[in-house]
């Protein structure tokens, strides 16, 4: 049984991910900033450790990763219109995750990003959206350059629809929607199978079962 640290462990994707990892024989370690999440997270099968993504430094991240063999960065500043949190959470949180994993001797890092963040932005986008896209873009670039065994998953527009188990997963796809539960299932499958090291994939809803999609990409 392996322990897998989830940065942003109370997020919408993470809460789908925890029971999937448990079902695959892993122990999810949910890293969150509030003690009052404990009962809910333990009910999902996760261990809980406290970590403040914005206030703690990379050494604290490394300490929170102790005993884990992989890390998932599933955090996001959220749709609150707060421009500053796009930097402190989406970018700096990712950078401290990368640094902390290195300090902890963990090579496997899976990062949940967003589709299309490498595309040029027009002049008409809002400052908050620009900050979000640039944060995700720069976080992905940092992970690609880290020397770690990385995988970057870039989902399209996230929904709370029921999972389908069927996706389109490729280095580049057209934009589309995808249920959060299916994003979690892809992350769980990548971690369980070891697929996708050194790969960056767009993810939207599709017609291919997740296992088959990973098998094709891993050939």
Secondary structure, DSSP 8 states (H G I E B T S, - for coil): --EEEEETTTSHHHHHHHHHHHHTT-EEEEEES-GGGHHHHHHTT-EEEE--TTTS-HHHHHHHTTT-SEEEE-----SS--HHHIIIIIIHHHHHHHHHHHHTT--EEEEE--TTTTS---TTS-HHHHHHHHHHHHHHHHHHTS-SEEEEEEE-EEE-----SEEEEESS----EEEHHHHHHHHHHHHHH-TTTTEEEEEEE-SEEHHHHHHHHT-
